[in-house]
Amino acid sequence: MVSEDFGDTEGTPSEPAIREAVPEQADSDLFESEDIKVGCKCYVSKDGEFRLAEILSVHMRKGRLVFYVHYQEFNKRLDEWIEKDRVDYRRPLQMPKPPSSKKDKDKNKSAKNKVGKKSKRDTSKSEVTSKEDTPATGDVMDLDNLDVQGLRKEGEELSRADEIEKLRTGGSMAQTSHSEVSKVRNFSKIIIGNHEVEPWYFSPYPVELTDEEELYICDFTMSYFGSRKQFERFRSKCTLKHPPGNEIYRDDYVSFFEIDGRKQRTWCRNLCLLSKLFLDHKTLYYDVDPFLFYCMTRRDELGHHLVGYFSKEKESADAYNVACILTLPQYQRHGYGKLLIQFSYELSKVEGKTGSPEKPLSDLGLLSYRAYWADTIVSLLAESSTAEMSIDEISSQTSMTTTDILHTLQTLNMLKYYKGQHIICLTDQVMESYEKLTKKKRHLLDPSKLVWRPPVFTASQLRFGW
């Protein structure tokens, strides 16, 4: 269950429009650093302002007391370790609420069950009434329930704005199963190649590395080190200059390599550990055998540097063409995310199949896929020589699923109901967007440069094992 953060639409989520009022400072300290416990809330200095933050962890690091904090109403990727001198001791410390008793929980649960049963009875009555009173229209297409991100639960209706806001402030809608330890980011900074990057989330690297302030990662082998000396010594002897797989695409801008998780277990596991630093709900990092990894690189005089990747199941029961996708943060907002998405659909075209990313999509992944679907469909319709084009024809030319196409057309308000059927209309607003798109200088992949045949695997090759 994965999907990733990448592409032009990424970046740090914006600050909420409405903030809780910050109380005035007292004349003297109201508490001491020893009073701060896990679950407390206090005011912390960040970017020249004081913000309410929840204490997620308290730790002694090399003789210094540090706190891991989550800023109220902010995305969890902004959580960070802070020194004790950033805490405002003159504003009140909010202690954690005591856990409710088991009796209260049971009482609330039984009350909810009663309400649920009653609402179901009321709903069933209204359904019968509506079925009897509403004449049949012959239109069986339910466009209001297209759940392309796989996140909507039964009985839960969210507008698109609410949905994105819920994803942004929470980081992920698939984080309820996380253990306490995974809430705490275990590295402050990683050095990969010539880039210094601040991680967003926890990743299960060896525990002996977590006392180090920095983690060094080789961007050719994905090997990791706790000290600069170890890293530099390794780099002086390293001979690998590209991902350990077959180069299946190359143009003047990027290259793509195909890596089999079964043949390159260590490299792929290290890649998954790296990507977990930036993916909140990624769970795969050990069992890589059932997956193929498609890595996008940029070339220079030193070799092929990893820009991003997506993984793909060798056999997908749900016809997903992407399992996990990520553009590394130092390369985000440069259009690489859309190139990764385009490449996944180019592979689907060669396979002669339609495909869709595995659900649930992350917040930034959802935005990037929506942008790619919209650009592709609008460009296809605007440049088409035929006056009419059906959903199935769009699907056959783009390898997108009909659900994703319908969702995009509905989002762009391009579906109109006329004489008992839905028709696709190119509105003035859509054409203006298309004209702006054509003026942009953006790189597109050339399908003729793809040298690839869909791999075929035996039953034993699809299983995990040594």
Secondary structure in CASP SS format (residue, H / E / C, confidence):
PFRMAT SS
TARGET T0000
AUTHOR 0000-0000-0000
METHOD secondary structure of the structure
MODEL  1
M C 1.00
V C 1.00
S C 1.00
E C 1.00
D C 1.00
F C 1.00
G C 1.00
D C 1.00
T C 1.00
E C 1.00
G C 1.00
T C 1.00
P C 1.00
S C 1.00
E C 1.00
P C 1.00
A C 1.00
I C 1.00
R C 1.00
E C 1.00
A C 1.00
V C 1.00
P C 1.00
E C 1.00
Q C 1.00
A C 1.00
D C 1.00
S C 1.00
D C 1.00
L C 1.00
F C 1.00
E C 1.00
S H 1.00
E H 1.00
D H 1.00
I C 1.00
K C 1.00
V C 1.00
G C 1.00
C C 1.00
K E 1.00
C E 1.00
Y E 1.00
V E 1.00
S E 1.00
K E 1.00
D C 1.00
G C 1.00
E E 1.00
F E 1.00
R E 1.00
L E 1.00
A E 1.00
E E 1.00
I E 1.00
L E 1.00
S E 1.00
V E 1.00
H E 1.00
M E 1.00
R E 1.00
K C 1.00
G C 1.00
R E 1.00
L E 1.00
V E 1.00
F E 1.00
Y E 1.00
V E 1.00
H E 1.00
Y E 1.00
Q C 1.00
E C 1.00
F C 1.00
N C 1.00
K H 1.00
R H 1.00
L H 1.00
D C 1.00
E E 1.00
W E 1.00
I E 1.00
E E 1.00
K H 1.00
D H 1.00
R H 1.00
V E 1.00
D C 1.00
Y C 1.00
R C 1.00
R C 1.00
P C 1.00
L C 1.00
Q E 1.00
M C 1.00
P C 1.00
K C 1.00
P C 1.00
P C 1.00
S C 1.00
S C 1.00
K H 1.00
K H 1.00
D H 1.00
K H 1.00
D H 1.00
K H 1.00
N H 1.00
K H 1.00
S H 1.00
A H 1.00
K H 1.00
N H 1.00
K H 1.00
V H 1.00
G H 1.00
K H 1.00
K H 1.00
S H 1.00
K H 1.00
R H 1.00
D H 1.00
T H 1.00
S H 1.00
K H 1.00
S H 1.00
E H 1.00
V H 1.00
T H 1.00
S H 1.00
K H 1.00
E H 1.00
D H 1.00
T C 1.00
P C 1.00
A C 1.00
T C 1.00
G C 1.00
D C 1.00
V C 1.00
M C 1.00
D C 1.00
L H 1.00
D H 1.00
N H 1.00
L C 1.00
D C 1.00
V C 1.00
Q C 1.00
G C 1.00
L C 1.00
R C 1.00
K C 1.00
E C 1.00
G C 1.00
E C 1.00
E C 1.00
L C 1.00
S C 1.00
R H 1.00
A H 1.00
D H 1.00
E H 1.00
I H 1.00
E H 1.00
K H 1.00
L H 1.00
R H 1.00
T H 1.00
G H 1.00
G C 1.00
S C 1.00
M C 1.00
A C 1.00
Q C 1.00
T C 1.00
S C 1.00
H C 1.00
S C 1.00
E C 1.00
V H 1.00
S H 1.00
K H 1.00
V C 1.00
R C 1.00
N C 1.00
F C 1.00
S C 1.00
K E 1.00
I E 1.00
I E 1.00
I E 1.00
G C 1.00
N C 1.00
H E 1.00
E E 1.00
V E 1.00
E C 1.00
P C 1.00
W C 1.00
Y C 1.00
F C 1.00
S C 1.00
P C 1.00
Y C 1.00
P C 1.00
V H 1.00
E H 1.00
L H 1.00
T C 1.00
D C 1.00
E C 1.00
E C 1.00
E E 1.00
L E 1.00
Y E 1.00
I E 1.00
C C 1.00
D C 1.00
F C 1.00
T C 1.00
M C 1.00
S C 1.00
Y E 1.00
F E 1.00
G C 1.00
S C 1.00
R H 1.00
K H 1.00
Q H 1.00
F H 1.00
E H 1.00
R H 1.00
F H 1.00
R H 1.00
S H 1.00
K H 1.00
C C 1.00
T C 1.00
L C 1.00
K C 1.00
H C 1.00
P C 1.00
P C 1.00
G C 1.00
N E 1.00
E E 1.00
I E 1.00
Y E 1.00
R E 1.00
D C 1.00
D C 1.00
Y C 1.00
V C 1.00
S E 1.00
F E 1.00
F E 1.00
E E 1.00
I E 1.00
D E 1.00
G C 1.00
R C 1.00
K C 1.00
Q C 1.00
R H 1.00
T H 1.00
W H 1.00
C H 1.00
R H 1.00
N H 1.00
L H 1.00
C H 1.00
L H 1.00
L H 1.00
S H 1.00
K H 1.00
L C 1.00
F C 1.00
L C 1.00
D C 1.00
H C 1.00
K C 1.00
T C 1.00
L C 1.00
Y C 1.00
Y C 1.00
D C 1.00
V C 1.00
D C 1.00
P C 1.00
F E 1.00
L E 1.00
F E 1.00
Y E 1.00
C E 1.00
M E 1.00
T E 1.00
R E 1.00
R E 1.00
D E 1.00
E C 1.00
L C 1.00
G E 1.00
H E 1.00
H E 1.00
L E 1.00
V E 1.00
G E 1.00
Y E 1.00
F E 1.00
S E 1.00
K E 1.00
E E 1.00
K C 1.00
E C 1.00
S C 1.00
A C 1.00
D C 1.00
A C 1.00
Y E 1.00
N E 1.00
V E 1.00
A C 1.00
C E 1.00
I E 1.00
L E 1.00
T E 1.00
L C 1.00
P H 1.00
Q H 1.00
Y H 1.00
Q C 1.00
R C 1.00
H C 1.00
G C 1.00
Y H 1.00
G H 1.00
K H 1.00
L H 1.00
L H 1.00
I H 1.00
Q H 1.00
F H 1.00
S H 1.00
Y H 1.00
E H 1.00
L H 1.00
S H 1.00
K H 1.00
V H 1.00
E H 1.00
G C 1.00
K C 1.00
T C 1.00
G E 1.00
S E 1.00
P E 1.00
E C 1.00
K C 1.00
P C 1.00
L C 1.00
S C 1.00
D H 1.00
L H 1.00
G H 1.00
L H 1.00
L H 1.00
S H 1.00
Y H 1.00
R H 1.00
A H 1.00
Y H 1.00
W H 1.00
A H 1.00
D H 1.00
T H 1.00
I H 1.00
V H 1.00
S H 1.00
L H 1.00
L H 1.00
A H 1.00
E H 1.00
S C 1.00
S C 1.00
T C 1.00
A C 1.00
E C 1.00
M C 1.00
S C 1.00
I H 1.00
D H 1.00
E H 1.00
I H 1.00
S H 1.00
S H 1.00
Q H 1.00
T H 1.00
S C 1.00
M E 1.00
T C 1.00
T H 1.00
T H 1.00
D H 1.00
I H 1.00
L H 1.00
H H 1.00
T H 1.00
L H 1.00
Q H 1.00
T H 1.00
L C 1.00
N C 1.00
M C 1.00
L E 1.00
K E 1.00
Y E 1.00
Y E 1.00
K C 1.00
G C 1.00
Q E 1.00
H E 1.00
I E 1.00
I E 1.00
C C 1.00
L C 1.00
T C 1.00
D H 1.00
Q H 1.00
V H 1.00
M H 1.00
E H 1.00
S H 1.00
Y H 1.00
E H 1.00
K H 1.00
L H 1.00
T H 1.00
K H 1.00
K C 1.00
K C 1.00
R C 1.00
H C 1.00
L C 1.00
L C 1.00
D C 1.00
P H 1.00
S H 1.00
K H 1.00
L E 1.00
V C 1.00
W C 1.00
R C 1.00
P C 1.00
P C 1.00
V C 1.00
F C 1.00
T C 1.00
A C 1.00
S H 1.00
Q H 1.00
L H 1.00
R C 1.00
F C 1.00
G C 1.00
W C 1.00
END
